[in-house]
Amino acid sequence: MFDLTGKVAIVTGGNGGLGLAYARGLVKCGAHVAVWGRNTDKNAAAIEQLRAMGGDVEAFACDVTDEDQIAKAFAGTIKRFGKIDSCFANAGGGGYRGMSHLTSRETWLDSIDLNLMSVVQTWKPVTEHLLARGEGGRLIVTSSVAALVGTGGAASYSTTKAAVIGLVQALALELGQGGIRVNAILPGFIETEMSLDTSKAFQDSARRRSAIGRIGTLEDMEGPAVFLASDHSDFMTGRTLILDGGHTIHPM
């Protein structure tokens, strides 16, 4: 039902964590995947893993805060695969941790560049390509439940992750008639190298707040990525897909 054979997907930050989980799900369903990542060693390891699964994949060195690198990675992807059907703007980061009133202007701008402008810049050439092809496509961004409930001590992160939801809604209206669907994935606490670097108290709190009694795994991210890249999500646009085990419903 979710066969992606012949489809081509870009996954930024696809060399680890959530991005690599998306890529694994896509490969399992037959998609060709372009992994964009800054770290060439991690890129190589990700490609080796995905090819061992039988995937037709390629890695492109890319810092998504740099428009020139985006242009180069985009051109390389088109040359390698001939087209693009979906783009997961997943690369981003937590940024500064501390009180908002102590956060410098430069730090705020760094967070905006990393978590918001990188998405705008990544999607620009992809959107132009999709509109020129005239066959529709999918734009997906990784936001966070922090966009909904906030995270004390990480105001710039919560703010930028909320901002991309506004971007998703605006682009859904702009691009819907062109057959392009735009949606956001909002993960809760997922077991990644980054998230497990937090305190035990924070992790225990995440488990207590889960309606299903556990935190998320990377395997939990594969199916939703496949759904959003497939034609079966055609009636979904401008929406947020919350994957948090019920965290944000605040169970007692």
Summary of the structure (lengths in Angstrom):
residues: 252
radius of gyration: 17.3
end to end distance: 37.4
largest distance: 52.8
contacts: 866
relative contact order: 0.15
helix: 52%
strand: 17%
